[in-house]
């Protein structure tokens, strides 16, 4: 008998997130929606007079702040409801409506930045000196004026705003197709039972101890995705062209430069990261050889890389077990941190289990109303525990940021976002290694760190980030990219990343088409920053450096009050130098030796 995925209504309430702290009913949501629409019109009344006086500027900035709070709350709720079930037309309609309202807002308020930048920055600084209330916005204004040389006329800004809005449609098309439209068929699980394969449960079966199940999941899913690759290629090229149009019009030398600029990151730092990964790829090959040795597989395939390396894959970690393990593992971060973790479980911040139509993967999101929330696709295994621990890192970071900053400086940059989450995962695995009496569980924990590092550093840089750089460059230089171009570029990167140890297959070259990060241009490389910094931070904390722990907790409270590279310097990290990356790679290398040593001693 076929095992079908549960409907949303069949999931126990205690395992579903509670969005009522954001909006308890549709009337509250609609009230804020109407208020936001009203404020759009109020914003238009400032056209031509934003910087006419310090008081007017302050009044205007307060209005913008109020609007940011409202749209953040509205978008979070609409997005989360949509992701509960992507096939639910009512939730889709709500989400599309908010997207449309936000697009209208962007178009009608596109005059703001050009008008601000017509005023000399010295005048703005004079206003700040004479009006103490404006000091609250000093850093925000400084950030706006960084873009002065890239800002265009009112009409041009409105046009680019409309082009930018189209990009959300490319992403929406991609997500709807991948998560809702494509039917992936069925496979046989370890017990020979027929199960419906979905994006939500795919990661359970690709990690199966049974190689036939892994292989079946891999080929069954990819066979269906291949049918849509030509559509994904058209969609993604449209996204790339939009980036190129905007970058050229603003005067950036590349789309890459445009996306690095908000974080104050140079192209040299990005290229240096790619070079560090390339010159250390033998360490990655070494890891693959150990996996091959442990699994005792002659022809190591891509679908083997997530296979369990021990015989404990049947061990179940229920959400209640997840809570206990994570709480114990992160206790090294102190009472204030753990209290937030407890709140997350007590107040249902986490949507645990997959259901039919639910968006796959894991993410954390937050707004200015209610609690941070986490979407999960929990499979009762150690990888699921680690993934929840990862998202809780984001959640605590968000919670601390909300509690310690004025509202318009709460949103921290994505550039630093992965640091807290990956630090959590490293601390979790280290806890298991040092406290478990189960050798298999220890081996799983060691391999978990290695898998996290290889995925977030080497895979991200050698494959995803390199692919992104190449395709963006080609489109920026007016080359037309076909499906085959995308496939060839990605396949070449994969083969370089796998060396002669991991065999590619007929579907490897299509895998670019199912990576959602590519629709958030040049987001991918930030995982490599996150894991490198996390290795550095976790080591200092585990070494018992209390002073550094306080530095780290204060870092989590900075929100968006500083530029990202300056935030990192508060925890002794300078990305213009290689020491953080080299320390992380050495840690990875030593842990590979430890994995083989522990396994061979069994």
N, C-alpha and C positions, 0 to 999 in steps of 0.2 A: 504494500500500500504506500502511495506517495505521501511523504511528510511535507505539508504545505506551511509556509510562513504564517505566523499569527497576524490577525488583523489588529489594528491599533486598539480597538475596544476590548481585545482579549488579554492585553497586558495589564498586570496588576498595578493599581494606582500608586503603590509605594515605590514602584520602579519607574515611574514617569515624572518628568519635571513638572514643577508647579509654576505656571506663568502668571498666576493671579496677583503676585506682588507687583507685576508690571501693569496689567489690566485685568480686573476681575470680571469684566463683562464687556460686551460689544459697545454699549453706550459710552463707557469711559473712553474706549478707543476712538469712537467717532467724535466725541467732544474734543479730544486733543487734535484730531485730524482737522476739524473745522477751525480750531484755534490757529493751527499752523497755516492754513490757507489764508486766514485773516491777516496774519503777520507778514505773509508775502506781500500783500497789498500795502501794509504799513511800511515795509522796507522800501517800496518804490517811491514813497513820499520823501525819502532822503536823497533821491537822485539830484545831483548838482550841488548838494550842501553838506555832505558828510564831514568835511574838514573845515567848515566855515568858522567853527570855534571849538575850543576844548570841550565845552559842555555838550555840544551837538555830537562830537566824536564819541564821547563817553556814552551818551544816550543811544547812539547807533550801535556801538559795540555790545551794550547790554541787550539790545533787541536781537542782535545776531546770536548771542549766547543763548538766549531763550529759545530761539528757533532751532539751534543745534541740539538742545536738550530734547525738544519735542520730536524732531525727526528721528533722533537716535532711538527714543522709546518706541515710536511707531514702527520704525523699520525692524528693530529687534523682534517685536511681537509678531509682525507680519511674516518675517523670515522664518522664525521658529515654528509658527503654526504651519507654514508651507512645508517645512522640512519634516514635520511629523508624518506627512503623507503627501508625496508629490503628485499623487493621482487625484487628490481632493480638489475639485474645481472651485469650491468656495474659498479655500485657503489660497489657491492660485490667484483668484480674482482679487482678494485682499492685498496680496503681495504686489501684484501688477499695478493696482491702484496707487499704492504708496510709492512705488517706483515712478509712476507717471507724475504724481504730485511733486515728487522730489526733482524730477526732470524739468517740470514747469518752473519750479523755484530756481533751479540753476540757470535757466534761460532768462527769467525775469530779473535775477539779481547778478547777472554776469557783468553789470556795470560797476560793481563795487570795487573790485581790485584795481581795474584801470583808473577809476576816479581817485581812489586812495593814492595811487602811485603818481598821479599828476601833481600831488602836493609834495614839495621838497621834504625830505626826511628831517632836515634841521627844524622845519616848522613843527613837525610831529614831536620831536624831542623837546622843543620849547613848550608845547602844550602839556607834555608830561611833567615838566618842571613846574609849571604854574598851576596844575590841577592834580592834586594828590590822588584823586580817585582813579586817574588814568594809569597810575603806576602798576595797578593790577594787570593791565593789558600791555605792559612795556615789552615783555618777551614776545607776545603774540604779534605786536606791530613790527618788531624787529624781524621776525620770521617772514611776515608779508613783504617787507621791503627787500628781502633777499632776492625776490623774484622780479624786481623792477626792470632789469634788462631783458627779461623774457616775457613781459606783459605787453599786450597789444591794445588796439583801439576797442571801444565798446562793441562795435558791430562785429569785429573779428573775434572778440572774446565770446560773444553770444553764439557765433557760428561754431567755434571750437567746443563750446559747452554742449551743443546739440550733437556734434560728432562723438563726444565723450559719452553721451547718453546712449548712443547706439551700441557702444561696447558692452554695456550691461546686457543687451539683447543677445549678443554673441554668446556670452557666458550662460545666459538663461537657456538658450537653445541647446547648448552643450549639456547642461545639467539635466534638462528635461529629457533629452534623448538617452543619455547614459543611465539615468536613475529611474526613469519611468516608462519610456517608450520601448526600449529594447527588452525583449523576453529572452532570458538566457537559457531556458530549457531546464532539464533535470540531470542529476548524476546519482550514482549509488554511493552512499556513505560507507563508513567502516564496517557497519553491520549488514551491508547489502540492501539497505532500505533506499527507496527512491526519494530524493529530496529536490525541491525546486531551488535552483541556484539563483541568487540575487547578488547585487552589489554589497548588501549588508552582511550576508553570510559567506561570501566568497573567501574572506580572509580567515575564516574558520577552517575551511576545507583546503586552502593552499598551505596551511600549517599542519595538515593531518600527518600522523605517523605512517599512514598507509600511502606509499608512493603512487599507487594506482588512483587513489582518491585525489591526490595533489595534481597528478597529470590530467585526470578527467576534468577537474575544476578549471585548470588553466586553459586547456584546449576548448572546452565547452563554452566558456565565457568569451574567449578571444575569437572563436569562430563566428560568433554573433556580432561582436564589435567590428570585425573586419568588414562586414557588409555595409557599415556606416562610415568607414574611414574617409571615403571621398567627400561625404557631407561634412565631416569634422574638418577636413582640409580646407574646404571653402570657407567654413565658419571661422577657423583659426586664422587663415590668411586675411580675412576681413578685419579681425582684431589687430593683427600686425600692421595692416595698412593704416588703420585709424591712428595707431601709435605714431607711425612714421609721418603722417600728415600733420599731426599736432606738434611733434618734435621739430620738424622742419620749419613750420610756420613760426614757432616761438624762437627759433634760432639755436637750438641745441645741435651739437655735432653728431649725435646719434640718439636713438631711442633709449639706449642704455644710459647715456649721460643724463637724459631727462628724468629717468626713474631713480637714479642714484642721488641726484641733487637734493631732494627733500631731506635726506638723512645726512647731508654734508659729506657723503662718501665719494671718493674719486674713482675714475675708471682704473687708475693704477692699482688701487686696493682690490678691486674686482679681479683684474687680470692676475694680480699676485696670488690671489686665492686659487685660481685655476692652475697656476704654475706650481704652487705648493702641492696641490693634489696630484698633478701629473708626475712630479719628480719623486713622489712617495708612493706611487701606485703599487710598487712591489710589496708593500705592507698589506695592501688589500689582497693581492694575489696569494700572499702567505696565509691570510685568513681563509680564503677559498680552498686552499690545499688542506687546511686542517678540517674544514667542514667535509671535504671529500674523504679524508682519512676516517673521520668519526662515523660518517654515514656508510662508509665502505661501498661507495658507488664509483664505478669506473667512468661512466659518462655523466658527469655532474651537469644538470640542467637548471635553467632559471627557476623552474618550479620547485627545485630542491633547496633553494637558498633560505627558505623560511621554515624548513622542516625541523621538527623537534630533534634535539641531539641526545635526548635521554628517553627512558621508558616511562616517564611520569606524565605523559601527555593526557592521560585520563583523569588526572587530579582535578577536582572541581574547586573553583574559587567563586563562591556565591557573592553577591554584592555585600552581604554582611561580613564575609571574610575579607573582602576587598577593603572595607572600612578599617578593620582591625590592623591589617598588615600595613596599610598606608599610614595610619596614625602612628604606629610604632616606628616605622621607617623614617618618618619626617620629624620625629620628636627632637632630633638633633638641631632643628631650626628654632626651637623655643616655644614657649607657651602661647604667645600671641599668634604665631603661625598656626599651631595646632587647633586653637579655638576656631579659626576660620574654616579649617578642614572639617571640624565637627559640625559647624553650621551647615556646610554644604550637604552633608548626609542627612542631618536632622530636618532641614527645611526643603528637601527635595529639589536641589539645584540640578540634579543629574537625571537625564532621560536614558535609562540603561539599555534596554533590549531592542533589537531590531524588530520591525513589523513591516507588513506589506506596504510598499510605497515610501517607506522612510528613507531619507537621504543616508547614504553610506558614510562610513568613516567616523571620525570624532572631531568635535570642535568646541571651543568655549567662546561665548560672546557676552557682552554686557552693555548696559545703557545707564542712564542716570536715575532710573526708577526701578526699584526692586533689587533683586540679587543677580549676580552673574549666573549664567546657566550653561550646562554642558550637554551636548548631544553625543551619545555614545552608541555603539553597536556591540554590546557586551556579549562575550561567548563563554563566560565562566572559566576562562583559562588565564594563565599567568600574563600572557600578552595583553589581555583585556585589563587586568589589574594595572599593568604598567601604563597602558593608554589612559586610563582614568587618572592615574597619578600625574601623568603629563598634563592633562587638561586642568587638573586642580592647581598645578603651578600657575597656569594662566589665570585661573579664577582668583587665587590669593593675590596675585600681582594686580589684578583689576580691583579687587576689594580694597587693598591698601592704597591704591592710586585714588580711588573714589573718596576714601576717608581723609586723605592728606593733601588734597589740592583743590583750588578753585575749579569750578566745573569746566571752564574753557581750557584748563591745562591737565585734565584727567587722562585724556587719550594718549597713551604712550605709543611710540612708533613701533611698527611691525618689526623694524630692524632689531629691536631689543626684546621682542615679545617671546621668542623661543628660548631665551636663556633660562627663565624661571621654570618652564615646563621640562626642559631637558635636565636641568639640575635635579629636579624631583625624581626623574627616572633613574638617574645615576645613584642617588641616595637610596632609592628603593632596592635596586639590585645589590648595592653594597651591603645593605641591611640583611638581605637574604644570605649572601655569601658568608657573612660574619655570624649569623645567628641560627641558621637552619641546621638541623641534625641530619637532614636528608641530602645525601651526596648528589642525587639526581637534580634536586631542586637548586642546589648550589651551582651545578653545571648550567642549568637553565638560566640562572641569574647572571653568571659570567657571560654566557652567550648573548643574553639580552643586551648587555652593555655593548658588546662587540657589534651586534646587529644594529643597535641604535646609532653607533658611531659610523659604521660603514654606510648605512643608509643616509644619514644626515650630512656626512662630510664627503665621502668618496663618491657615492652614487649621485648625490646632489650636484657636485662640482664636475665630475668627469662625464656625466651624462646630461642631466637636466639643464644645468646652468650653461654648459658649453653649447648644447643644442639651441637654447634660447638666444644666446649671443649671436650664433651664426645665422639663424633664420631672421632675427631682427635686423642684422647688418644687411642681409641680402635684400629685404623688402625696403629698407631705408634707401638703399642704392638702386631702387627702381627695378629690381629683378622680380620676375613673376615666379612664384613657387607653386608647383603642382603637388598632388598627393605623393607622387614618386620622389620628389625632392625632399619632402619631409621624412619619408621613409628611409631614404638613403643616408641623410645626415644623422638621423637617430641611430640607425643600424651601425654606422661607423663608430659613433661614440660608445655604443654598447660593447662592440668588439674590443675596443681599446680598454674599456673598464673591466671586461671579463678576462682579458689576456687569452691564454690557451687553456685555461682551467675550466671555465664555465662555457658550455656549448650553447650557442644561440639556436633558434628554431624559426620556422616559417612565420611565426607571429611576433617575434622580438622586434622587428622593424616597425610594427604598427603601434607599439606601446605608447608612443608620444601622444596618440590621439585620445587617451583616457586619463591624462594627467590634468586635473583641474587647476593646479597652480599656474599653468601657463597662461590662464586668463587673468591672472594678477601679475602683470609683467614684472619680471626680475624680483619676484618674491622668493623664488626657490633658493637662491644662494644664501639667503639669510639663515637657513637651517644650519649651514656650515659655520656661520658665526655663532649661532646658538650653542651647538654642541662643543665647539672649541672653548668658548667661554665657560660653559657648564662644567667641563672637565677641570678647568682651572679653579673655578669656584668650589666645586664639590671636594676637591683635594684639600683646599685650605680649610674648609669647614670640618671635614673628617679628621684632619690633623689636630683639631681642637683649638684653632685660632679664633678665640672669642671676639677679639677686636675686628677681625675680618668678617665674622658673622654679622656683627652690628653694621658694618659697612654694607654688606649684602642686603640686609633687611631695609636699610635706609635707601638703597638703590631701588628696591621694589616700591618705595613710596614716592619716587620722584615724578611718576606719571609722565606728562609731556611738558615739564617745566624747564627742560634743558635739551640741547641738541644731543642726539644719541651717542656720538663719539665722546662728548663731554660727560655724559652719564656713565659710560664705561670707565672713564678715567677715575671716577669716584671709587671703583672697585679694582683699581690698579691694572686696568687693561688698556693697552695702546695698540690699536689695530694697524697702525702704520709700520709696526715691527712684527717679526715672525715668531717671537718667543711663545706666545699663547698657542699658536697652531702647532709648533714643534713639540711643546709639552704634551698637547693632546694626542698627537700622533705617536709619541713615545709611549704614552699610557696605553693606547690601543695595541701597540706592538708587544708590550710586556704582558698584556692580558691575553693575547693570543697564545703566548708561551705557557701561561698559567692554565688556560683551557686545555691544551694538549696534555700538560703534565697531570692535571687532575683526572682527566679522562683515562689516560694510559695507566694510572695508578689504581683504577677501579678493579 
